[in-house]
Amino acid sequence: MKIIMINQDATVPPYGYGGRSYFLFEEFNKIGHTTDLLKAKNSHLHRSQLIEPKRANITSLFTFKYKKSNSYLRIVNWFLFSILVIFRAMYMKVTGRVVDIVYYSSPSLVGAIAGLAMAKIFRVKFVFEFRDIWPLTLVSVGGFSETNIGIKFMRKIEKLVVSKADLVVSTLPGGRVYLEESGFKFKDYYHSPNGVNTSELSLALAREQKEIYFDKKKLNITYAGSLGKANAIDKLMPGIIKLRHRQDLQFHIIGDGTEKRKFEDLVNENDNIIFYGHLDKFSTIKSLADSDVALIAWHDLDIYRFGVSANKLFEYMALGLPIINIYSGDYDYVSKYQCGVTLECSKHLDFVDGIIELSDVTTRQEAGQSGQARVLESHTYDVIAANLIKKLDDILDKID
């Protein structure tokens, strides 16, 4: 099988940390399916201080440099990237390139039109994958109005590519429900979860250098993630303040963002919390591995009725970490895999209950082992890729 994967925001080590599209690209090729990855040369996810290495079967199309996700250049790049994808498709066609499947991965919906156009140029199957529900996420989390002209434009694109795709893939466990509730017509659907790359974890754990040292006489509870309004760390702060006199607990906050100073001021009387700022991914993984409990929190948003599929959730499980999950949506992996404690967002003041439950060593070990076993069973990228290839084989066998 010959596959063209398109993801504008895909990152490639060491210019960026490998993400889903890159890991699938690697695994597809390992299995024996010739796969190309088309990506943007620049995005806010790239480590722009490094020179991007040239890799066989990876093409980085020119885009403008920008740093912040809300930069106007990000929108300009959506259209620029899409135009260049179409030109790339025409070049590949005239040079005799053979393609079986064009696989486009969101979040940018503008580029999905280019992916569909490429499939039409080659007269092959088109797969559309959505990981975040755009533009609904921009409305629910970003505060945009549903009447915004940009939102309406993306909604029309979404409806079009879903209806034209030979297969719609989603990392969200409730992806099919979303499509059905939206009234979209689609030919076929497949749920392909996010997961972990075990090689990447092994490289991180093999590092000798440690950025954080834990006092093993205490229960070390760690949060890792951006400290911005889109993340729900504010759900954790009242509980942390409530526990400020507990010297047997130590909270570790790894990450940076617009709300960091606010949170530092909020808990300045706490002796048992440390803010570390941004650490690179490998340092974060190495630090988390020595922690006792991982914290993760979500806003109480209606969009989460379709579930979430954050990579870090599966990384915590792969590391054998029990999890305190502040979450009010559906399809709760922590409860499903019995790998920690899930507390309703409305009850975030009482997440001390979760700490009490996980203060027992045996309970933590059992939760960590349960999550780790489930991840190795169905959430490593070699397994995810193998299952996805079976589905891609199915759509190739279908006669339009």
HELIX and SHEET records of a PDB file:
HELIX    1   1 ARG A   20  ILE A   31  1                                  12    
HELIX    2   2 TYR A   72  VAL A   94  1                                  23    
HELIX    3   3 VAL A  110  PHE A  122  1                                  13    
HELIX    4   4 LEU A  136  SER A  140  1                                   5    
HELIX    5   5 ILE A  149  LYS A  164  1                                  16    
HELIX    6   6 GLY A  175  GLU A  181  1                                   7    
HELIX    7   7 THR A  198  LEU A  205  1                                   8    
HELIX    8   8 ILE A  233  LYS A  235  5                                   3    
HELIX    9   9 MET A  237  LYS A  242  1                                   6    
HELIX   10  10 LYS A  260  LEU A  266  1                                   7    
HELIX   11  11 LYS A  281  ALA A  289  1                                   9    
HELIX   12  12 ASP A  302  PHE A  306  5                                   5    
HELIX   13  13 ASN A  311  ALA A  318  1                                   8    
HELIX   14  14 TYR A  333  LYS A  336  1                                   4    
HELIX   15  15 CYS A  345  ASP A  350  5                                   6    
HELIX   16  16 VAL A  352  LEU A  358  1                                   7    
HELIX   17  17 VAL A  361  SER A  378  1                                  18    
HELIX   18  18 TYR A  381  ASP A  397  1                                  17    
SHEET    1   A 7 ILE A  58  LEU A  61  0                                        
SHEET    2   A 7 THR A  34  ALA A  40  1                                        
SHEET    3   A 7 LYS A   2  ILE A   6  1                                        
SHEET    4   A 7 ILE A 101  SER A 105  1                                        
SHEET    5   A 7 LYS A 125  PHE A 130  1                                        
SHEET    6   A 7 LEU A 167  SER A 170  1                                        
SHEET    7   A 7 TYR A 189  HIS A 191  1                                        
SHEET    1   B 6 ILE A 273  GLY A 277  0                                        
SHEET    2   B 6 LEU A 249  ILE A 254  1                                        
SHEET    3   B 6 LEU A 219  ALA A 224  1                                        
SHEET    4   B 6 VAL A 293  ALA A 297  1                                        
SHEET    5   B 6 ILE A 323  ILE A 326  1                                        
SHEET    6   B 6 GLY A 340  LEU A 343  1                                        
END                                                                             
